[in-house]
Amino acid sequence: METREQMREIIENLLASESVGLLTHVNPDWDCLGSCLALRTALRDRGVSCDIITDEPLSENMLCFGTQVSVYGGGELKYGCLCAVDCGEGSRLGRRARAFANHGKRLCIDHHHGGGPEGFAHLCYVDPDAPATGEIIYDMLKAADIPLTTEIAQWLYCAVSADTGSFKYASTTGHTLRIAAEIMDMGVNTAWLCEQLYDRKTFRQLKLQGEAINTVELHCGGKIATAYVTDEMYKKYGANNHDTEALASLPREIDSVVMSAFLSHRGPDEIRVNFRSKEDYDVRRAAVALGGGGHTRAAGCTLKFGDMDRALRTVVAEMEKVLKGES
């Protein structure tokens, strides 16, 4: 079990480095990016040179605060220390995986089951019970007696709010809400932050959502639902996979559904699958069976073929196993 001493060890290593590269997972969400932004701010405030390094440019949705990151250009990452944030395995680092694996000082901060396997990093802090990596960053800063500034607090709120579904998921704890309350008491305009994060869509995103709704199908007596977006739909509206980020939970909203999957093309030979569930149905089992991972109620995988009908059959079969309690 990770301890407060391990938290301090991670932050002390970061503070002792002349330069730090923070690595997001591929296609970062706001828990990942918000955690990186909070950590970068804290380190820069203490004189540590720090960059956030992504695998590709951020989507429009991630640029609503004028966010600045460095996009990986290949080759060696010349920092005193590298830290994978909200990411505990090489496959989630994309093109940066080799550069991370070959670096002499590797750290990892994550909250996913199976994160930080032996050899992935020299020092890991992985807590699968934490509802968000942003909560771990908050606790880490507190353990190191680093006070929250308004900017750090803003990024932490984005992180924790995002991975708890605006504090509505079962993973939300009293500690999570106390973090949010402290941030609100500091005067951070959380209502404005939520508006930027959740209440903004482009016209093409709204049209794409309509296309996805028309694909919804029920399985297993209405307990499982699927929906999808194809390459043809992207082309129809000049959209891309980033425009589906808010759609992952869409089929789960149906009242009878306890498990859902949202599928989206990633080019002609890949399909991304986002699993969601209610109650105690462990969709991570379905994701792991298909080469992915995640959390009990939110998980994902990537299928290495482009046939959507085949993908739907494959995904529903795995969810049926979970529904029946099969291993």
Backbone torsions as a table, in degrees:
resi	resn	phi	psi	omega
1	MET	NA	130.7	-180.0
2	GLU	-64.3	147.0	-175.6
3	THR	-123.5	168.0	177.4
4	ARG	-62.9	-31.5	177.8
5	GLU	-64.3	-39.3	177.4
6	GLN	-65.8	-36.2	174.7
7	MET	-58.4	-48.5	-178.9
8	ARG	-62.7	-38.1	-179.7
9	GLU	-62.0	-41.8	178.1
10	ILE	-62.4	-51.4	-175.7
11	ILE	-67.9	-34.4	177.4
12	GLU	-65.5	-38.8	176.0
13	ASN	-64.2	-39.9	178.6
14	LEU	-65.5	-45.3	-177.9
15	LEU	-68.5	-27.2	-178.9
16	ALA	-81.7	-9.4	-178.5
17	SER	-86.6	142.2	175.5
18	GLU	-70.4	-33.0	179.5
19	SER	-144.7	144.1	-177.1
20	VAL	-132.2	134.1	170.9
21	GLY	-108.3	119.4	178.1
22	LEU	-96.5	123.1	-176.2
23	LEU	-105.9	122.2	173.5
24	THR	-79.9	165.7	166.9
25	HIS	-77.8	165.7	179.0
26	VAL	-60.7	145.4	-178.9
27	ASN	49.1	62.4	-173.3
28	PRO	-62.6	143.7	172.4
29	ASP	-96.3	-175.3	-175.1
30	TRP	-76.3	-22.3	172.9
31	ASP	-64.8	-46.5	179.8
32	CYS	-63.9	-53.2	-176.0
33	LEU	-67.7	-42.7	179.0
34	GLY	-61.9	-39.2	177.8
35	SER	-63.2	-44.0	179.5
36	CYS	-63.8	-42.4	-178.9
37	LEU	-65.7	-39.8	177.6
38	ALA	-64.4	-44.8	-178.9
39	LEU	-67.5	-41.6	178.5
40	ARG	-61.3	-42.9	179.1
41	THR	-61.3	-45.1	-179.5
42	ALA	-63.2	-40.7	-179.0
43	LEU	-70.8	-45.0	179.5
44	ARG	-63.3	-36.4	177.7
45	ASP	-62.3	-20.6	-179.8
46	ARG	-107.9	19.8	171.4
47	GLY	83.9	9.2	178.9
48	VAL	-92.0	125.5	174.6
49	SER	-67.7	127.0	-172.4
50	CYS	-146.7	133.1	176.4
51	ASP	-126.6	151.1	170.5
52	ILE	-100.2	125.3	-174.8
53	ILE	-115.4	117.3	178.6
54	THR	-103.7	166.0	179.2
55	ASP	-81.6	-26.9	-178.1
56	GLU	-150.2	165.9	178.4
57	PRO	-58.1	149.1	179.1
58	LEU	-68.5	151.1	175.7
59	SER	-71.1	164.4	178.3
60	GLU	-55.2	-39.6	-177.9
61	ASN	-62.7	-25.9	-178.6
62	MET	-88.4	-3.2	-176.5
63	LEU	-103.1	11.5	-173.5
64	CYS	-66.7	-17.6	177.4
65	PHE	-109.9	17.6	-177.7
66	GLY	68.0	34.5	-175.0
67	THR	-61.5	134.5	179.3
68	GLN	-113.0	126.0	175.6
69	VAL	-136.9	168.7	174.2
70	SER	-105.7	128.4	178.6
71	VAL	-91.0	129.3	-177.0
72	TYR	-58.9	129.1	-179.0
73	GLY	-106.2	4.1	-179.4
74	GLY	103.5	161.3	175.5
75	GLY	80.4	-163.4	-176.2
76	GLU	-70.8	144.6	174.2
77	LEU	-101.0	107.1	-170.0
78	LYS	-91.2	76.4	176.0
79	TYR	-127.7	155.5	177.1
80	GLY	-64.7	-27.4	-176.9
81	CYS	-151.9	141.4	171.9
82	LEU	-114.2	140.9	179.4
83	CYS	-134.4	118.2	174.2
84	ALA	-81.6	126.3	-174.6
85	VAL	-116.3	128.1	-177.8
86	ASP	61.8	27.7	-175.0
87	CYS	-152.8	120.6	-175.6
88	GLY	-122.6	20.6	177.7
89	GLU	-152.0	148.8	-174.3
90	GLY	-60.8	-34.8	-177.6
91	SER	-63.1	-23.2	-179.8
92	ARG	-86.4	-1.6	177.7
93	LEU	-94.5	-9.9	178.0
94	GLY	63.0	-130.5	-176.0
95	ARG	-66.5	-19.5	-177.1
96	ARG	-84.9	-3.7	-172.7
97	ALA	-58.4	-45.1	-177.5
98	ARG	-66.9	-42.7	179.6
99	ALA	-61.3	-37.9	177.7
100	PHE	-67.7	-47.4	-177.1
101	ALA	-61.8	-29.7	-177.4
102	ASN	-91.1	-2.4	-176.8
103	HIS	-78.3	149.5	-175.7
104	GLY	-80.5	-13.7	179.9
105	LYS	-142.1	102.0	-174.1
106	ARG	-119.6	128.9	176.4
107	LEU	-119.1	162.0	-179.8
108	CYS	-146.8	131.6	173.9
109	ILE	-126.7	120.4	-172.7
110	ASP	-154.6	166.1	176.2
111	HIS	-136.1	22.5	179.0
112	HIS	-98.5	144.4	174.3
113	HIS	-57.6	134.6	178.6
114	GLY	81.7	2.1	179.9
115	GLY	-70.3	150.2	176.3
116	GLY	66.6	47.3	177.7
117	PRO	-62.3	160.6	-177.8
118	GLU	-54.2	129.5	179.0
119	GLY	93.6	-15.2	-178.9
120	PHE	-66.5	-44.2	179.4
121	ALA	-142.0	160.3	178.1
122	HIS	-74.0	-28.9	-179.0
123	LEU	-144.7	123.4	-177.5
124	CYS	-123.9	145.6	165.5
125	TYR	-127.0	108.1	-177.7
126	VAL	-126.6	120.5	179.5
127	ASP	-128.4	95.4	-178.8
128	PRO	-64.5	-16.1	178.4
129	ASP	-81.5	-14.1	178.2
130	ALA	-73.2	130.2	-178.1
131	PRO	-69.6	-18.4	-179.4
132	ALA	-156.0	147.7	174.1
133	THR	-63.3	-30.5	176.6
134	GLY	-57.6	-34.5	177.2
135	GLU	-67.9	-37.8	176.5
136	ILE	-63.5	-43.5	179.0
137	ILE	-61.1	-43.0	176.7
138	TYR	-56.1	-50.9	-178.7
139	ASP	-63.7	-34.9	179.2
140	MET	-64.6	-45.5	179.1
141	LEU	-64.0	-40.0	178.0
142	LYS	-64.4	-41.2	179.9
143	ALA	-62.7	-29.4	179.8
144	ALA	-94.6	8.8	-179.9
145	ASP	57.8	35.4	175.5
146	ILE	-95.6	115.3	-176.5
147	PRO	-71.2	150.6	176.0
148	LEU	-76.2	131.1	167.2
149	THR	-95.9	169.0	178.8
150	THR	-59.5	-39.1	-178.8
151	GLU	-68.0	-45.8	177.7
152	ILE	-59.2	-44.3	-178.2
153	ALA	-61.8	-39.3	178.8
154	GLN	-59.6	-47.0	-178.7
155	TRP	-67.1	-37.8	178.9
156	LEU	-65.5	-37.3	178.0
157	TYR	-63.4	-43.4	177.0
158	CYS	-57.6	-44.0	-177.1
159	ALA	-65.2	-52.4	-175.0
160	VAL	-69.5	-39.8	178.4
161	SER	-61.6	-42.8	-175.8
162	ALA	-63.8	-46.1	-173.4
163	ASP	-85.5	-2.4	173.8
164	THR	-109.3	10.2	-179.1
165	GLY	61.0	47.2	-174.7
166	SER	57.0	41.0	173.9
167	PHE	70.8	21.3	180.0
168	LYS	-102.6	-13.2	-179.2
169	TYR	-74.7	155.8	-178.8
170	ALA	-63.8	-19.9	179.7
171	SER	-70.4	-17.2	-179.7
172	THR	-64.0	131.8	-179.5
173	THR	-118.0	173.8	174.6
174	GLY	-60.4	-36.7	177.9
175	HIS	-62.0	-40.6	178.0
176	THR	-59.4	-46.5	-178.2
177	LEU	-68.9	-32.5	177.0
178	ARG	-67.6	-34.4	174.6
179	ILE	-62.1	-47.1	179.7
180	ALA	-61.4	-40.9	179.9
181	ALA	-64.7	-41.7	178.0
182	GLU	-60.7	-41.9	179.9
183	ILE	-65.2	-42.2	177.9
184	MET	-64.3	-39.9	179.6
185	ASP	-65.1	-21.9	176.6
186	MET	-76.0	-9.8	179.3
187	GLY	97.4	7.2	177.4
188	VAL	-66.8	133.4	-178.0
189	ASN	-80.7	82.5	-175.0
190	THR	-69.5	-30.0	177.7
191	ALA	-62.9	-41.7	178.5
192	TRP	-67.1	-40.1	177.6
193	LEU	-59.3	-46.1	-179.3
194	CYS	-64.6	-36.1	177.4
195	GLU	-62.5	-42.3	179.3
196	GLN	-67.1	-37.0	-174.6
197	LEU	-79.9	-38.4	-167.3
198	TYR	-119.5	-18.1	-171.6
199	ASP	-113.2	28.5	179.4
200	ARG	-129.0	125.6	176.3
201	LYS	-136.6	145.3	170.2
202	THR	-80.5	165.0	178.6
203	PHE	-59.9	-41.7	-178.6
204	ARG	-66.7	-33.7	177.8
205	GLN	-65.2	-39.9	179.2
206	LEU	-66.8	-41.4	178.1
207	LYS	-65.7	-38.9	178.6
208	LEU	-65.2	-36.9	176.5
209	GLN	-61.2	-40.3	177.6
210	GLY	-61.9	-41.2	177.0
211	GLU	-61.7	-43.4	-179.3
212	ALA	-63.9	-41.3	179.4
213	ILE	-59.2	-37.4	-179.4
214	ASN	-69.1	-12.5	178.9
215	THR	-95.5	-4.9	-174.1
216	VAL	-61.2	131.5	175.5
217	GLU	-132.5	148.4	177.3
218	LEU	-104.9	147.5	-179.6
219	HIS	-136.9	161.2	174.8
220	CYS	53.7	51.7	177.1
221	GLY	65.9	26.6	177.9
222	GLY	88.4	5.2	-179.0
223	LYS	-86.5	-19.4	178.4
224	ILE	-121.3	139.0	177.5
225	ALA	-131.9	147.0	175.3
226	THR	-131.0	155.3	172.6
227	ALA	-152.3	160.8	-177.1
228	TYR	-155.5	164.0	172.8
229	VAL	-132.3	133.7	-177.8
230	THR	-106.5	168.1	175.5
231	ASP	-56.6	-37.9	-179.7
232	GLU	-62.5	-37.5	178.1
233	MET	-67.2	-41.9	176.1
234	TYR	-57.0	-48.4	-176.8
235	LYS	-63.6	-36.0	-177.7
236	LYS	-58.3	-36.3	-176.1
237	TYR	-113.7	8.6	-177.6
238	GLY	63.9	35.4	-175.6
239	ALA	-103.9	176.7	175.9
240	ASN	-145.4	-178.9	-173.8
241	ASN	-62.3	-25.2	177.6
242	HIS	-64.1	-24.7	-178.5
243	ASP	-75.7	-4.1	179.0
244	THR	-103.1	2.2	-172.1
245	GLU	-57.9	-32.9	-177.5
246	ALA	-87.9	2.9	-173.3
247	LEU	-99.2	-5.5	-172.7
248	ALA	-57.6	-35.8	-176.6
249	SER	-93.6	0.2	-173.6
250	LEU	-53.8	-53.8	-177.6
251	PRO	-68.5	-20.0	179.3
252	ARG	-70.5	-18.1	-175.9
253	GLU	-69.5	-16.7	179.0
254	ILE	-63.1	135.8	-168.9
255	ASP	-61.5	-35.4	-176.7
256	SER	-83.0	-11.3	-170.6
257	VAL	-80.8	134.5	174.3
258	VAL	-111.6	-18.3	176.6
259	MET	-142.3	145.2	179.0
260	SER	-144.6	162.7	174.6
261	ALA	-139.9	133.9	173.7
262	PHE	-114.6	124.4	-174.8
263	LEU	-113.5	141.7	179.2
264	SER	-146.9	137.2	178.6
265	HIS	-64.8	142.1	171.0
266	ARG	-123.9	60.6	-173.7
267	GLY	93.6	-177.8	-173.2
268	PRO	-71.0	-20.2	-171.9
269	ASP	-122.7	17.6	178.7
270	GLU	-143.5	144.7	174.1
271	ILE	-133.7	124.4	176.9
272	ARG	-87.8	136.3	-179.9
273	VAL	-120.8	125.6	175.0
274	ASN	-112.1	115.4	178.8
275	PHE	-94.1	144.3	173.8
276	ARG	-140.1	154.2	178.7
277	SER	-148.5	166.8	172.8
278	LYS	-115.9	171.2	176.8
279	GLU	54.9	-133.9	-175.4
280	ASP	-111.6	25.5	179.7
281	TYR	-79.8	122.2	-171.8
282	ASP	-92.0	88.3	-179.1
283	VAL	-73.1	-11.4	174.8
284	ARG	-60.5	-32.4	179.0
285	ARG	-60.9	-41.5	178.2
286	ALA	-66.6	-41.4	-179.9
287	ALA	-64.2	-44.5	-179.5
288	VAL	-63.1	-40.1	179.3
289	ALA	-60.5	-25.2	-179.4
290	LEU	-105.2	17.1	174.2
291	GLY	90.7	11.7	-179.2
292	GLY	-112.2	-148.8	-178.8
293	GLY	-176.3	-163.9	178.9
294	GLY	136.5	-140.9	-176.9
295	HIS	-114.6	172.5	-178.3
296	THR	-58.0	-44.3	-174.7
297	ARG	-106.5	-2.1	178.6
298	ALA	-148.7	112.9	-176.5
299	ALA	-145.9	175.4	-179.2
300	GLY	-162.3	166.5	176.0
301	CYS	-156.7	168.9	175.7
302	THR	-123.8	123.1	178.0
303	LEU	-90.7	132.1	-174.4
304	LYS	-90.1	47.6	170.7
305	PHE	-154.0	162.7	-171.7
306	GLY	-109.5	2.6	-178.3
307	ASP	-78.7	108.7	-174.7
308	MET	-66.2	-39.1	178.9
309	ASP	-61.9	-43.8	177.2
310	ARG	-63.0	-40.5	179.9
311	ALA	-63.0	-42.6	179.7
312	LEU	-62.2	-44.4	178.9
313	ARG	-61.6	-42.9	-178.8
314	THR	-63.2	-45.9	-176.3
315	VAL	-68.9	-44.7	179.8
316	VAL	-62.9	-38.6	179.0
317	ALA	-60.0	-41.1	179.5
318	GLU	-70.3	-37.7	178.2
319	MET	-68.7	-33.6	175.8
320	GLU	-61.4	-37.8	177.3
321	LYS	-62.5	-42.3	178.2
322	VAL	-64.6	-42.7	-179.4
323	LEU	-60.4	-37.2	-178.9
324	LYS	-86.0	-3.1	-179.8
325	GLY	78.5	18.8	178.3
326	GLU	-82.2	151.6	179.1
327	SER	-82.3	NA	NA
